Amino acid sequence: MDPPFDAYNFCIQKRITDAGREDCFKQVIEASHLALPIGITVEEAYAKYKSCRKDVPVAILVGPVLINGNNEYKARQKCFESVLQ
């Protein structure tokens, strides 16, 4: 469990626009008092996160079965954590 990432993941479920997801990212960073690398703004960190996400496999819903859902979650979590280092 990663409470900051889980909070972000929960927030983006309700936000379908990129601006909404960036707002979630900013809210979680601020609310969790997470430190970004020196000299990196929240906007730059989110851009780095989005860039990392381009390589994340997309989950596909086939009837009642979610294919690749857990892998997608873990890959997004890894991207989230990578921008904080």
PDB file of N, CA, C and O in Angstrom:
ATOM      1  N   MET A   1       0.836  -1.185   0.000  1.00  0.00           N
ATOM      2  CA  MET A   1       0.000   0.000   0.000  1.00  0.00           C
ATOM      3  C   MET A   1       0.883   1.251   0.000  1.00  0.00           C
ATOM      4  O   MET A   1       1.871   1.324   0.730  1.00  0.00           O
ATOM      5  N   ASP A   2       0.519   2.211  -0.811  1.00  0.00           N
ATOM      6  CA  ASP A   2       1.202   3.492  -0.896  1.00  0.00           C
ATOM      7  C   ASP A   2       0.132   4.575  -0.752  1.00  0.00           C
ATOM      8  O   ASP A   2      -0.483   4.964  -1.745  1.00  0.00           O
ATOM      9  N   PRO A   3      -0.101   5.066   0.469  1.00  0.00           N
ATOM     10  CA  PRO A   3      -1.198   6.010   0.682  1.00  0.00           C
ATOM     11  C   PRO A   3      -1.210   7.215  -0.257  1.00  0.00           C
ATOM     12  O   PRO A   3      -2.280   7.556  -0.760  1.00  0.00           O
ATOM     13  N   PRO A   4      -0.060   7.891  -0.529  1.00  0.00           N
ATOM     14  CA  PRO A   4      -0.147   9.011  -1.473  1.00  0.00           C
ATOM     15  C   PRO A   4      -0.586   8.568  -2.871  1.00  0.00           C
ATOM     16  O   PRO A   4      -1.437   9.212  -3.486  1.00  0.00           O
ATOM     17  N   PHE A   5      -0.013   7.479  -3.373  1.00  0.00           N
ATOM     18  CA  PHE A   5      -0.413   7.026  -4.705  1.00  0.00           C
ATOM     19  C   PHE A   5      -1.864   6.560  -4.702  1.00  0.00           C
ATOM     20  O   PHE A   5      -2.603   6.841  -5.645  1.00  0.00           O
ATOM     21  N   ASP A   6      -2.278   5.856  -3.661  1.00  0.00           N
ATOM     22  CA  ASP A   6      -3.662   5.395  -3.584  1.00  0.00           C
ATOM     23  C   ASP A   6      -4.629   6.572  -3.560  1.00  0.00           C
ATOM     24  O   ASP A   6      -5.701   6.503  -4.162  1.00  0.00           O
ATOM     25  N   ALA A   7      -4.264   7.654  -2.871  1.00  0.00           N
ATOM     26  CA  ALA A   7      -5.104   8.857  -2.857  1.00  0.00           C
ATOM     27  C   ALA A   7      -5.184   9.451  -4.255  1.00  0.00           C
ATOM     28  O   ALA A   7      -6.256   9.869  -4.694  1.00  0.00           O
ATOM     29  N   TYR A   8      -4.057   9.490  -4.955  1.00  0.00           N
ATOM     30  CA  TYR A   8      -4.041  10.000  -6.327  1.00  0.00           C
ATOM     31  C   TYR A   8      -4.888   9.100  -7.224  1.00  0.00           C
ATOM     32  O   TYR A   8      -5.702   9.590  -8.007  1.00  0.00           O
ATOM     33  N   ASN A   9      -4.701   7.809  -7.114  1.00  0.00           N
ATOM     34  CA  ASN A   9      -5.424   6.847  -7.938  1.00  0.00           C
ATOM     35  C   ASN A   9      -6.937   6.977  -7.714  1.00  0.00           C
ATOM     36  O   ASN A   9      -7.709   6.902  -8.670  1.00  0.00           O
ATOM     37  N   PHE A  10      -7.361   7.170  -6.467  1.00  0.00           N
ATOM     38  CA  PHE A  10      -8.774   7.348  -6.157  1.00  0.00           C
ATOM     39  C   PHE A  10      -9.297   8.643  -6.763  1.00  0.00           C
ATOM     40  O   PHE A  10     -10.387   8.672  -7.335  1.00  0.00           O
ATOM     41  N   CYS A  11      -8.522   9.710  -6.638  1.00  0.00           N
ATOM     42  CA  CYS A  11      -8.936  11.015  -7.152  1.00  0.00           C
ATOM     43  C   CYS A  11      -9.123  10.996  -8.667  1.00  0.00           C
ATOM     44  O   CYS A  11     -10.102  11.544  -9.175  1.00  0.00           O
ATOM     45  N   ILE A  12      -8.199  10.374  -9.390  1.00  0.00           N
ATOM     46  CA  ILE A  12      -8.291  10.415 -10.858  1.00  0.00           C
ATOM     47  C   ILE A  12      -9.452   9.587 -11.400  1.00  0.00           C
ATOM     48  O   ILE A  12      -9.827   9.744 -12.562  1.00  0.00           O
ATOM     49  N   GLN A  13     -10.022   8.715 -10.585  1.00  0.00           N
ATOM     50  CA  GLN A  13     -11.169   7.936 -11.050  1.00  0.00           C
ATOM     51  C   GLN A  13     -12.355   8.847 -11.349  1.00  0.00           C
ATOM     52  O   GLN A  13     -13.224   8.508 -12.153  1.00  0.00           O
ATOM     53  N   LYS A  14     -12.382  10.013 -10.690  1.00  0.00           N
ATOM     54  CA  LYS A  14     -13.479  10.965 -10.861  1.00  0.00           C
ATOM     55  C   LYS A  14     -13.138  12.087 -11.835  1.00  0.00           C
ATOM     56  O   LYS A  14     -13.997  12.899 -12.176  1.00  0.00           O
ATOM     57  N   ARG A  15     -11.902  12.132 -12.276  1.00  0.00           N
ATOM     58  CA  ARG A  15     -11.439  13.211 -13.165  1.00  0.00           C
ATOM     59  C   ARG A  15     -11.041  12.600 -14.500  1.00  0.00           C
ATOM     60  O   ARG A  15     -10.123  11.784 -14.571  1.00  0.00           O
ATOM     61  N   ILE A  16     -11.731  12.997 -15.546  1.00  0.00           N
ATOM     62  CA  ILE A  16     -11.430  12.384 -16.835  1.00  0.00           C
ATOM     63  C   ILE A  16     -10.560  13.265 -17.724  1.00  0.00           C
ATOM     64  O   ILE A  16     -10.051  12.793 -18.741  1.00  0.00           O
ATOM     65  N   THR A  17     -10.376  14.543 -17.361  1.00  0.00           N
ATOM     66  CA  THR A  17      -9.533  15.410 -18.169  1.00  0.00           C
ATOM     67  C   THR A  17      -8.112  15.419 -17.635  1.00  0.00           C
ATOM     68  O   THR A  17      -7.873  15.104 -16.469  1.00  0.00           O
ATOM     69  N   ASP A  18      -7.180  15.778 -18.489  1.00  0.00           N
ATOM     70  CA  ASP A  18      -5.789  15.862 -18.058  1.00  0.00           C
ATOM     71  C   ASP A  18      -5.626  16.951 -16.999  1.00  0.00           C
ATOM     72  O   ASP A  18      -4.865  16.778 -16.047  1.00  0.00           O
ATOM     73  N   ALA A  19      -6.325  18.056 -17.155  1.00  0.00           N
ATOM     74  CA  ALA A  19      -6.243  19.140 -16.168  1.00  0.00           C
ATOM     75  C   ALA A  19      -6.747  18.656 -14.807  1.00  0.00           C
ATOM     76  O   ALA A  19      -6.178  19.006 -13.773  1.00  0.00           O
ATOM     77  N   GLY A  20      -7.795  17.866 -14.807  1.00  0.00           N
ATOM     78  CA  GLY A  20      -8.327  17.313 -13.559  1.00  0.00           C
ATOM     79  C   GLY A  20      -7.356  16.362 -12.907  1.00  0.00           C
ATOM     80  O   GLY A  20      -7.209  16.356 -11.685  1.00  0.00           O
ATOM     81  N   ARG A  21      -6.694  15.563 -13.710  1.00  0.00           N
ATOM     82  CA  ARG A  21      -5.717  14.615 -13.173  1.00  0.00           C
ATOM     83  C   ARG A  21      -4.477  15.339 -12.652  1.00  0.00           C
ATOM     84  O   ARG A  21      -3.886  14.930 -11.651  1.00  0.00           O
ATOM     85  N   GLU A  22      -4.087  16.410 -13.333  1.00  0.00           N
ATOM     86  CA  GLU A  22      -2.962  17.206 -12.848  1.00  0.00           C
ATOM     87  C   GLU A  22      -3.323  17.869 -11.523  1.00  0.00           C
ATOM     88  O   GLU A  22      -2.484  17.973 -10.628  1.00  0.00           O
ATOM     89  N   ASP A  23      -4.562  18.313 -11.399  1.00  0.00           N
ATOM     90  CA  ASP A  23      -5.025  18.902 -10.145  1.00  0.00           C
ATOM     91  C   ASP A  23      -4.974  17.863  -9.018  1.00  0.00           C
ATOM     92  O   ASP A  23      -4.573  18.179  -7.898  1.00  0.00           O
ATOM     93  N   CYS A  24      -5.381  16.629  -9.317  1.00  0.00           N
ATOM     94  CA  CYS A  24      -5.287  15.552  -8.319  1.00  0.00           C
ATOM     95  C   CYS A  24      -3.840  15.349  -7.890  1.00  0.00           C
ATOM     96  O   CYS A  24      -3.548  15.209  -6.702  1.00  0.00           O
ATOM     97  N   PHE A  25      -2.951  15.334  -8.853  1.00  0.00           N
ATOM     98  CA  PHE A  25      -1.526  15.144  -8.589  1.00  0.00           C
ATOM     99  C   PHE A  25      -1.036  16.230  -7.633  1.00  0.00           C
ATOM    100  O   PHE A  25      -0.367  15.938  -6.642  1.00  0.00           O
ATOM    101  N   LYS A  26      -1.373  17.476  -7.935  1.00  0.00           N
ATOM    102  CA  LYS A  26      -0.947  18.606  -7.107  1.00  0.00           C
ATOM    103  C   LYS A  26      -1.534  18.503  -5.703  1.00  0.00           C
ATOM    104  O   LYS A  26      -0.831  18.731  -4.718  1.00  0.00           O
ATOM    105  N   GLN A  27      -2.812  18.161  -5.606  1.00  0.00           N
ATOM    106  CA  GLN A  27      -3.463  18.050  -4.304  1.00  0.00           C
ATOM    107  C   GLN A  27      -2.797  16.977  -3.437  1.00  0.00           C
ATOM    108  O   GLN A  27      -2.574  17.184  -2.245  1.00  0.00           O
ATOM    109  N   VAL A  28      -2.487  15.843  -4.039  1.00  0.00           N
ATOM    110  CA  VAL A  28      -1.877  14.745  -3.272  1.00  0.00           C
ATOM    111  C   VAL A  28      -0.465  15.117  -2.828  1.00  0.00           C
ATOM    112  O   VAL A  28      -0.079  14.828  -1.696  1.00  0.00           O
ATOM    113  N   ILE A  29       0.301  15.747  -3.695  1.00  0.00           N
ATOM    114  CA  ILE A  29       1.662  16.172  -3.340  1.00  0.00           C
ATOM    115  C   ILE A  29       1.603  17.127  -2.143  1.00  0.00           C
ATOM    116  O   ILE A  29       2.353  16.980  -1.178  1.00  0.00           O
ATOM    117  N   GLU A  30       0.695  18.111  -2.226  1.00  0.00           N
ATOM    118  CA  GLU A  30       0.587  19.098  -1.157  1.00  0.00           C
ATOM    119  C   GLU A  30      -0.003  18.505   0.126  1.00  0.00           C
ATOM    120  O   GLU A  30       0.525  18.745   1.212  1.00  0.00           O
ATOM    121  N   ALA A  31      -1.078  17.742   0.015  1.00  0.00           N
ATOM    122  CA  ALA A  31      -1.746  17.188   1.198  1.00  0.00           C
ATOM    123  C   ALA A  31      -0.871  16.170   1.930  1.00  0.00           C
ATOM    124  O   ALA A  31      -0.930  16.057   3.154  1.00  0.00           O
ATOM    125  N   SER A  32      -0.071  15.440   1.179  1.00  0.00           N
ATOM    126  CA  SER A  32       0.793  14.418   1.784  1.00  0.00           C
ATOM    127  C   SER A  32       2.145  14.995   2.206  1.00  0.00           C
ATOM    128  O   SER A  32       2.969  14.295   2.794  1.00  0.00           O
ATOM    129  N   HIS A  33       2.366  16.281   1.900  1.00  0.00           N
ATOM    130  CA  HIS A  33       3.630  16.947   2.212  1.00  0.00           C
ATOM    131  C   HIS A  33       4.808  16.190   1.607  1.00  0.00           C
ATOM    132  O   HIS A  33       5.850  16.018   2.239  1.00  0.00           O
ATOM    133  N   LEU A  34       4.614  15.742   0.361  1.00  0.00           N
ATOM    134  CA  LEU A  34       5.681  15.018  -0.331  1.00  0.00           C
ATOM    135  C   LEU A  34       6.698  16.022  -0.873  1.00  0.00           C
ATOM    136  O   LEU A  34       6.333  17.087  -1.372  1.00  0.00           O
ATOM    137  N   ALA A  35       7.941  15.676  -0.769  1.00  0.00           N
ATOM    138  CA  ALA A  35       9.003  16.536  -1.261  1.00  0.00           C
ATOM    139  C   ALA A  35       9.357  16.142  -2.687  1.00  0.00           C
ATOM    140  O   ALA A  35       9.627  14.979  -2.984  1.00  0.00           O
ATOM    141  N   LEU A  36       9.349  17.133  -3.551  1.00  0.00           N
ATOM    142  CA  LEU A  36       9.806  16.914  -4.920  1.00  0.00           C
ATOM    143  C   LEU A  36      11.309  17.158  -4.956  1.00  0.00           C
ATOM    144  O   LEU A  36      11.847  17.838  -4.082  1.00  0.00           O
ATOM    145  N   PRO A  37      11.986  16.614  -5.950  1.00  0.00           N
ATOM    146  CA  PRO A  37      13.420  16.893  -6.074  1.00  0.00           C
ATOM    147  C   PRO A  37      13.663  18.411  -6.140  1.00  0.00           C
ATOM    148  O   PRO A  37      12.821  19.156  -6.642  1.00  0.00           O
ATOM    149  N   ILE A  38      14.781  18.846  -5.646  1.00  0.00           N
ATOM    150  CA  ILE A  38      15.110  20.274  -5.605  1.00  0.00           C
ATOM    151  C   ILE A  38      15.040  20.864  -7.007  1.00  0.00           C
ATOM    152  O   ILE A  38      15.590  20.310  -7.958  1.00  0.00           O
ATOM    153  N   GLY A  39      14.358  21.992  -7.117  1.00  0.00           N
ATOM    154  CA  GLY A  39      14.261  22.711  -8.379  1.00  0.00           C
ATOM    155  C   GLY A  39      13.162  22.221  -9.307  1.00  0.00           C
ATOM    156  O   GLY A  39      13.013  22.747 -10.410  1.00  0.00           O
ATOM    157  N   ILE A  40      12.393  21.229  -8.889  1.00  0.00           N
ATOM    158  CA  ILE A  40      11.323  20.680  -9.721  1.00  0.00           C
ATOM    159  C   ILE A  40       9.978  21.202  -9.211  1.00  0.00           C
ATOM    160  O   ILE A  40       9.662  21.075  -8.028  1.00  0.00           O
ATOM    161  N   THR A  41       9.198  21.786 -10.109  1.00  0.00           N
ATOM    162  CA  THR A  41       7.861  22.255  -9.740  1.00  0.00           C
ATOM    163  C   THR A  41       6.868  21.103  -9.857  1.00  0.00           C
ATOM    164  O   THR A  41       7.165  20.063 -10.446  1.00  0.00           O
ATOM    165  N   VAL A  42       5.698  21.307  -9.292  1.00  0.00           N
ATOM    166  CA  VAL A  42       4.651  20.285  -9.387  1.00  0.00           C
ATOM    167  C   VAL A  42       4.283  20.061 -10.853  1.00  0.00           C
ATOM    168  O   VAL A  42       4.043  18.927 -11.268  1.00  0.00           O
ATOM    169  N   GLU A  43       4.239  21.131 -11.631  1.00  0.00           N
ATOM    170  CA  GLU A  43       3.902  21.014 -13.054  1.00  0.00           C
ATOM    171  C   GLU A  43       4.941  20.193 -13.800  1.00  0.00           C
ATOM    172  O   GLU A  43       4.593  19.366 -14.643  1.00  0.00           O
ATOM    173  N   GLU A  44       6.212  20.416 -13.497  1.00  0.00           N
ATOM    174  CA  GLU A  44       7.286  19.647 -14.133  1.00  0.00           C
ATOM    175  C   GLU A  44       7.233  18.186 -13.703  1.00  0.00           C
ATOM    176  O   GLU A  44       7.458  17.284 -14.509  1.00  0.00           O
ATOM    177  N   ALA A  45       6.935  17.963 -12.429  1.00  0.00           N
ATOM    178  CA  ALA A  45       6.829  16.592 -11.928  1.00  0.00           C
ATOM    179  C   ALA A  45       5.672  15.868 -12.613  1.00  0.00           C
ATOM    180  O   ALA A  45       5.798  14.696 -12.970  1.00  0.00           O
ATOM    181  N   TYR A  46       4.544  16.562 -12.797  1.00  0.00           N
ATOM    182  CA  TYR A  46       3.404  15.937 -13.458  1.00  0.00           C
ATOM    183  C   TYR A  46       3.733  15.628 -14.924  1.00  0.00           C
ATOM    184  O   TYR A  46       3.341  14.582 -15.441  1.00  0.00           O
ATOM    185  N   ALA A  47       4.446  16.532 -15.587  1.00  0.00           N
ATOM    186  CA  ALA A  47       4.854  16.285 -16.979  1.00  0.00           C
ATOM    187  C   ALA A  47       5.748  15.041 -17.057  1.00  0.00           C
ATOM    188  O   ALA A  47       5.628  14.238 -17.983  1.00  0.00           O
ATOM    189  N   LYS A  48       6.636  14.894 -16.084  1.00  0.00           N
ATOM    190  CA  LYS A  48       7.508  13.710 -16.043  1.00  0.00           C
ATOM    191  C   LYS A  48       6.669  12.449 -15.809  1.00  0.00           C
ATOM    192  O   LYS A  48       6.909  11.408 -16.421  1.00  0.00           O
ATOM    193  N   TYR A  49       5.683  12.560 -14.914  1.00  0.00           N
ATOM    194  CA  TYR A  49       4.780  11.431 -14.649  1.00  0.00           C
ATOM    195  C   TYR A  49       4.031  11.039 -15.924  1.00  0.00           C
ATOM    196  O   TYR A  49       3.947   9.857 -16.259  1.00  0.00           O
ATOM    197  N   LYS A  50       3.486  12.035 -16.635  1.00  0.00           N
ATOM    198  CA  LYS A  50       2.762  11.751 -17.880  1.00  0.00           C
ATOM    199  C   LYS A  50       3.662  11.099 -18.911  1.00  0.00           C
ATOM    200  O   LYS A  50       3.236  10.188 -19.621  1.00  0.00           O
ATOM    201  N   SER A  51       4.897  11.554 -19.001  1.00  0.00           N
ATOM    202  CA  SER A  51       5.840  10.976 -19.953  1.00  0.00           C
ATOM    203  C   SER A  51       6.099   9.512 -19.630  1.00  0.00           C
ATOM    204  O   SER A  51       6.153   8.667 -20.524  1.00  0.00           O
ATOM    205  N   CYS A  52       6.256   9.225 -18.359  1.00  0.00           N
ATOM    206  CA  CYS A  52       6.466   7.843 -17.916  1.00  0.00           C
ATOM    207  C   CYS A  52       5.243   6.987 -18.232  1.00  0.00           C
ATOM    208  O   CYS A  52       5.371   5.827 -18.625  1.00  0.00           O
ATOM    209  N   ARG A  53       4.061   7.567 -18.059  1.00  0.00           N
ATOM    210  CA  ARG A  53       2.800   6.838 -18.274  1.00  0.00           C
ATOM    211  C   ARG A  53       2.602   6.407 -19.722  1.00  0.00           C
ATOM    212  O   ARG A  53       1.847   5.470 -19.980  1.00  0.00           O
ATOM    213  N   LYS A  54       3.253   7.060 -20.661  1.00  0.00           N
ATOM    214  CA  LYS A  54       3.095   6.702 -22.072  1.00  0.00           C
ATOM    215  C   LYS A  54       3.514   5.264 -22.337  1.00  0.00           C
ATOM    216  O   LYS A  54       3.036   4.638 -23.283  1.00  0.00           O
ATOM    217  N   ASP A  55       4.405   4.741 -21.503  1.00  0.00           N
ATOM    218  CA  ASP A  55       4.901   3.383 -21.673  1.00  0.00           C
ATOM    219  C   ASP A  55       4.116   2.353 -20.868  1.00  0.00           C
ATOM    220  O   ASP A  55       4.439   1.165 -20.886  1.00  0.00           O
ATOM    221  N   VAL A  56       3.077   2.814 -20.157  1.00  0.00           N
ATOM    222  CA  VAL A  56       2.293   1.927 -19.298  1.00  0.00           C
ATOM    223  C   VAL A  56       1.237   1.209 -20.130  1.00  0.00           C
ATOM    224  O   VAL A  56       0.489   1.850 -20.869  1.00  0.00           O
ATOM    225  N   PRO A  57       1.170  -0.112 -20.016  1.00  0.00           N
ATOM    226  CA  PRO A  57       0.134  -0.850 -20.746  1.00  0.00           C
ATOM    227  C   PRO A  57      -1.256  -0.468 -20.244  1.00  0.00           C
ATOM    228  O   PRO A  57      -1.450  -0.218 -19.055  1.00  0.00           O
ATOM    229  N   VAL A  58      -2.192  -0.428 -21.140  1.00  0.00           N
ATOM    230  CA  VAL A  58      -3.559  -0.046 -20.803  1.00  0.00           C
ATOM    231  C   VAL A  58      -4.372  -1.281 -20.434  1.00  0.00           C
ATOM    232  O   VAL A  58      -4.290  -2.316 -21.096  1.00  0.00           O
ATOM    233  N   ALA A  59      -5.157  -1.156 -19.367  1.00  0.00           N
ATOM    234  CA  ALA A  59      -6.051  -2.247 -18.968  1.00  0.00           C
ATOM    235  C   ALA A  59      -7.240  -2.269 -19.919  1.00  0.00           C
ATOM    236  O   ALA A  59      -7.707  -1.219 -20.360  1.00  0.00           O
ATOM    237  N   ILE A  60      -7.717  -3.441 -20.227  1.00  0.00           N
ATOM    238  CA  ILE A  60      -8.838  -3.614 -21.155  1.00  0.00           C
ATOM    239  C   ILE A  60      -9.941  -4.387 -20.451  1.00  0.00           C
ATOM    240  O   ILE A  60      -9.691  -5.424 -19.837  1.00  0.00           O
ATOM    241  N   LEU A  61     -11.153  -3.881 -20.543  1.00  0.00           N
ATOM    242  CA  LEU A  61     -12.300  -4.564 -19.960  1.00  0.00           C
ATOM    243  C   LEU A  61     -12.956  -5.407 -21.056  1.00  0.00           C
ATOM    244  O   LEU A  61     -13.445  -4.877 -22.054  1.00  0.00           O
ATOM    245  N   VAL A  62     -12.957  -6.725 -20.853  1.00  0.00           N
ATOM    246  CA  VAL A  62     -13.572  -7.659 -21.785  1.00  0.00           C
ATOM    247  C   VAL A  62     -14.685  -8.363 -21.022  1.00  0.00           C
ATOM    248  O   VAL A  62     -14.444  -9.288 -20.246  1.00  0.00           O
ATOM    249  N   GLY A  63     -15.915  -7.903 -21.262  1.00  0.00           N
ATOM    250  CA  GLY A  63     -17.033  -8.430 -20.487  1.00  0.00           C
ATOM    251  C   GLY A  63     -16.795  -8.133 -19.022  1.00  0.00           C
ATOM    252  O   GLY A  63     -16.517  -6.987 -18.671  1.00  0.00           O
ATOM    253  N   PRO A  64     -16.893  -9.118 -18.165  1.00  0.00           N
ATOM    254  CA  PRO A  64     -16.675  -8.883 -16.737  1.00  0.00           C
ATOM    255  C   PRO A  64     -15.211  -8.997 -16.308  1.00  0.00           C
ATOM    256  O   PRO A  64     -14.908  -8.889 -15.120  1.00  0.00           O
ATOM    257  N   VAL A  65     -14.301  -9.214 -17.262  1.00  0.00           N
ATOM    258  CA  VAL A  65     -12.902  -9.471 -16.932  1.00  0.00           C
ATOM    259  C   VAL A  65     -12.040  -8.262 -17.290  1.00  0.00           C
ATOM    260  O   VAL A  65     -12.110  -7.750 -18.407  1.00  0.00           O
ATOM    261  N   LEU A  66     -11.219  -7.806 -16.323  1.00  0.00           N
ATOM    262  CA  LEU A  66     -10.277  -6.724 -16.553  1.00  0.00           C
ATOM    263  C   LEU A  66      -8.919  -7.338 -16.857  1.00  0.00           C
ATOM    264  O   LEU A  66      -8.320  -7.993 -16.003  1.00  0.00           O
ATOM    265  N   ILE A  67      -8.437  -7.123 -18.079  1.00  0.00           N
ATOM    266  CA  ILE A  67      -7.160  -7.681 -18.512  1.00  0.00           C
ATOM    267  C   ILE A  67      -6.068  -6.636 -18.305  1.00  0.00           C
ATOM    268  O   ILE A  67      -6.199  -5.498 -18.756  1.00  0.00           O
ATOM    269  N   ASN A  68      -5.002  -7.019 -17.631  1.00  0.00           N
ATOM    270  CA  ASN A  68      -3.825  -6.191 -17.392  1.00  0.00           C
ATOM    271  C   ASN A  68      -4.064  -5.089 -16.362  1.00  0.00           C
ATOM    272  O   ASN A  68      -3.234  -4.186 -16.256  1.00  0.00           O
ATOM    273  N   GLY A  69      -5.142  -5.119 -15.609  1.00  0.00           N
ATOM    274  CA  GLY A  69      -5.460  -4.081 -14.640  1.00  0.00           C
ATOM    275  C   GLY A  69      -4.421  -3.939 -13.546  1.00  0.00           C
ATOM    276  O   GLY A  69      -4.027  -2.819 -13.218  1.00  0.00           O
ATOM    277  N   ASN A  70      -3.965  -5.045 -12.973  1.00  0.00           N
ATOM    278  CA  ASN A  70      -2.987  -4.978 -11.899  1.00  0.00           C
ATOM    279  C   ASN A  70      -1.639  -4.482 -12.410  1.00  0.00           C
ATOM    280  O   ASN A  70      -0.963  -3.723 -11.717  1.00  0.00           O
ATOM    281  N   ASN A  71      -1.243  -4.890 -13.590  1.00  0.00           N
ATOM    282  CA  ASN A  71       0.023  -4.426 -14.167  1.00  0.00           C
ATOM    283  C   ASN A  71      -0.023  -2.927 -14.431  1.00  0.00           C
ATOM    284  O   ASN A  71       0.962  -2.223 -14.207  1.00  0.00           O
ATOM    285  N   GLU A  72      -1.155  -2.443 -14.904  1.00  0.00           N
ATOM    286  CA  GLU A  72      -1.299  -1.009 -15.165  1.00  0.00           C
ATOM    287  C   GLU A  72      -1.166  -0.223 -13.859  1.00  0.00           C
ATOM    288  O   GLU A  72      -0.471   0.792 -13.810  1.00  0.00           O
ATOM    289  N   TYR A  73      -1.827  -0.690 -12.811  1.00  0.00           N
ATOM    290  CA  TYR A  73      -1.769  -0.024 -11.505  1.00  0.00           C
ATOM    291  C   TYR A  73      -0.324   0.048 -11.010  1.00  0.00           C
ATOM    292  O   TYR A  73       0.143   1.108 -10.592  1.00  0.00           O
ATOM    293  N   LYS A  74       0.371  -1.074 -11.060  1.00  0.00           N
ATOM    294  CA  LYS A  74       1.752  -1.114 -10.577  1.00  0.00           C
ATOM    295  C   LYS A  74       2.667  -0.217 -11.404  1.00  0.00           C
ATOM    296  O   LYS A  74       3.554   0.440 -10.858  1.00  0.00           O
ATOM    297  N   ALA A  75       2.457  -0.188 -12.710  1.00  0.00           N
ATOM    298  CA  ALA A  75       3.289   0.651 -13.574  1.00  0.00           C
ATOM    299  C   ALA A  75       3.021   2.129 -13.305  1.00  0.00           C
ATOM    300  O   ALA A  75       3.959   2.925 -13.277  1.00  0.00           O
ATOM    301  N   ARG A  76       1.756   2.513 -13.105  1.00  0.00           N
ATOM    302  CA  ARG A  76       1.435   3.905 -12.776  1.00  0.00           C
ATOM    303  C   ARG A  76       2.033   4.276 -11.426  1.00  0.00           C
ATOM    304  O   ARG A  76       2.529   5.389 -11.249  1.00  0.00           O
ATOM    305  N   GLN A  77       1.986   3.347 -10.474  1.00  0.00           N
ATOM    306  CA  GLN A  77       2.560   3.598  -9.154  1.00  0.00           C
ATOM    307  C   GLN A  77       4.065   3.815  -9.275  1.00  0.00           C
ATOM    308  O   GLN A  77       4.618   4.704  -8.627  1.00  0.00           O
ATOM    309  N   LYS A  78       4.725   3.016 -10.095  1.00  0.00           N
ATOM    310  CA  LYS A  78       6.166   3.161 -10.298  1.00  0.00           C
ATOM    311  C   LYS A  78       6.476   4.529 -10.906  1.00  0.00           C
ATOM    312  O   LYS A  78       7.448   5.170 -10.506  1.00  0.00           O
ATOM    313  N   CYS A  79       5.672   4.982 -11.858  1.00  0.00           N
ATOM    314  CA  CYS A  79       5.860   6.303 -12.454  1.00  0.00           C
ATOM    315  C   CYS A  79       5.685   7.397 -11.418  1.00  0.00           C
ATOM    316  O   CYS A  79       6.458   8.354 -11.372  1.00  0.00           O
ATOM    317  N   PHE A  80       4.651   7.247 -10.579  1.00  0.00           N
ATOM    318  CA  PHE A  80       4.384   8.229  -9.538  1.00  0.00           C
ATOM    319  C   PHE A  80       5.567   8.339  -8.590  1.00  0.00           C
ATOM    320  O   PHE A  80       6.011   9.437  -8.256  1.00  0.00           O
ATOM    321  N   GLU A  81       6.069   7.191  -8.162  1.00  0.00           N
ATOM    322  CA  GLU A  81       7.195   7.179  -7.234  1.00  0.00           C
ATOM    323  C   GLU A  81       8.471   7.711  -7.878  1.00  0.00           C
ATOM    324  O   GLU A  81       9.295   8.330  -7.205  1.00  0.00           O
ATOM    325  N   SER A  82       8.637   7.475  -9.179  1.00  0.00           N
ATOM    326  CA  SER A  82       9.865   7.909  -9.846  1.00  0.00           C
ATOM    327  C   SER A  82       9.991   9.429  -9.895  1.00  0.00           C
ATOM    328  O   SER A  82      11.106   9.950  -9.884  1.00  0.00           O
ATOM    329  N   VAL A  83       8.882  10.142  -9.948  1.00  0.00           N
ATOM    330  CA  VAL A  83       8.968  11.620  -9.997  1.00  0.00           C
ATOM    331  C   VAL A  83       9.305  12.209  -8.632  1.00  0.00           C
ATOM    332  O   VAL A  83       9.667  13.381  -8.537  1.00  0.00           O
ATOM    333  N   LEU A  84       9.191  11.416  -7.585  1.00  0.00           N
ATOM    334  CA  LEU A  84       9.504  11.914  -6.246  1.00  0.00           C
ATOM    335  C   LEU A  84      10.951  11.669  -5.863  1.00  0.00           C
ATOM    336  O   LEU A  84      11.382  12.077  -4.784  1.00  0.00           O
ATOM    337  N   GLN A  85      11.702  11.015  -6.723  1.00  0.00           N
ATOM    338  CA  GLN A  85      13.093  10.703  -6.406  1.00  0.00           C
ATOM    339  C   GLN A  85      14.039  11.716  -6.994  1.00  0.00           C
ATOM    340  O   GLN A  85      15.252  11.602  -6.821  1.00  0.00           O
TER     341      GLN A  85
END
